């Protein structure tokens, strides 16, 4: 069974267009926060991984399906899970909900990179942590 990380996100004025509707690029920021907090809650922080192991994660592919709009001041929930764990990459499913309604689906592929921006194998500690989730 895949573990699902949940992150509540409030829609602020800065996230919306002139009509008070969430601007499409804001969903990408919400998803980034969800991935970051999932990693943090698992005991890893981006800065720590880069400092101690010399690695970072880069988005190499993303597919977004917008199903319904969100508006100013609404509370959303970003649900993040790992759907595939590869040698140097992983796929995540990120679904954004408003109430009980799915409003945005995001499939993202991340690759583990070193400070020379070259793909490298996922560290064993990260692999072990997420292996049970796929």
C-alpha positions in Angstrom: 0.0 0.0 0.0 1.3 3.4 -1.0 1.7 5.9 1.8 0.2 9.3 1.0 1.6 12.5 2.4 -1.0 15.3 2.9 -0.2 19.0 3.1 -2.9 21.7 3.6 -2.4 24.8 1.5 -4.4 28.0 1.8 -4.9 30.0 -1.4 -3.5 33.5 -1.0 -4.0 36.6 -3.2 -0.6 36.1 -4.7 -1.7 32.6 -6.0 -4.6 34.1 -8.0 -5.3 35.9 -11.2 -7.2 39.2 -11.4 -10.5 37.3 -11.1 -9.5 35.6 -7.8 -9.1 32.2 -9.5 -5.9 30.2 -8.8 -3.4 30.9 -11.6 -2.2 27.6 -13.3 1.4 28.1 -12.3 0.4 28.2 -8.6 -0.5 24.5 -8.7 3.1 23.8 -9.5 4.2 25.7 -6.5 1.7 23.9 -4.3 3.0 20.6 -5.6 6.6 21.6 -4.9 5.7 22.4 -1.3 4.0 19.0 -1.1 7.1 17.2 -2.3 9.4 19.2 -0.1 7.3 18.6 3.1 7.0 14.9 2.2 10.8 14.6 2.2 11.1 16.7 5.3 8.6 14.6 7.2 10.6 11.6 6.2 13.7 13.0 7.9 15.4 14.6 4.9 15.7 18.3 4.0 16.9 19.5 0.6 19.7 21.7 2.1 20.9 18.7 4.3 21.0 16.3 1.4 23.0 18.8 -0.7 25.4 19.7 2.1 26.0 16.2 3.4 25.6 14.0 0.2 26.0 16.5 -2.6 22.7 15.7 -4.2 19.5 17.5 -5.2 16.3 16.6 -7.0 15.4 18.1 -10.4 12.0 17.9 -12.1 12.5 16.3 -15.6 8.9 15.7 -16.5 5.5 16.9 -15.4 1.9 16.2 -16.6 -0.9 18.3 -15.2 -4.7 17.8 -15.5 -6.8 20.7 -14.3 -10.3 19.4 -13.3 -11.9 22.3 -11.5 -10.8 25.8 -10.3 -9.8 26.9 -6.8 -10.4 30.4 -5.5 -9.0 33.0 -3.1 -9.0 31.9 0.5 -10.0 28.3 -0.1 -8.2 25.5 1.7 -6.7 22.9 -0.5 -4.9 19.6 0.3 -1.9 18.4 -1.7 -1.7 14.6 -1.5 1.7 13.2 -2.6 2.8 9.6 -3.1 5.6 7.8 -4.8 4.4 5.7 -7.7 7.8 4.5 -9.0 11.3 4.3 -7.6 14.1 3.9 -10.1 17.9 3.9 -10.0 18.3 7.7 -10.2 14.7 8.8 -10.6 11.3 8.5 -9.0 7.8 9.3 -10.1 5.3 10.9 -7.8 1.6 11.3 -8.1 0.3 14.6 -6.6 -3.4 15.2 -6.3 -4.9 18.5 -5.1 -8.2 18.5 -3.4 -10.7 21.1 -2.5 -12.9 19.6 0.2 -13.4 16.1 -1.0 -13.2 17.0 -4.7 -10.1 16.3 -6.8 -9.4 19.5 -8.7 -5.9 18.9 -10.1 -3.8 15.8 -10.9 0.0 16.1 -11.3 2.4 13.3 -12.3 6.0 14.3 -11.9 9.3 12.6 -12.5 12.3 13.7 -10.4 15.9 12.8 -11.1 18.6 12.8 -8.4 21.6 15.0 -9.5 25.0 15.9 -8.1 26.5 19.4 -7.9 27.7 19.0 -11.5 24.1 18.5 -12.5 24.7 14.9 -13.5 22.2 12.2 -12.8 23.3 10.0 -9.9 21.9 7.0 -8.1 19.4 7.7 -5.3 21.2 7.4 -2.0 20.5 4.1 -0.2 18.9 5.9 2.8 16.4 7.7 0.5 15.8 4.5 -1.4 15.2 2.4 1.7 12.9 5.1 3.1 10.7 5.2 0.0 11.0 1.6 -1.2 8.2 0.4 1.1 5.9 3.1 -0.3 5.8 1.9 -3.9 
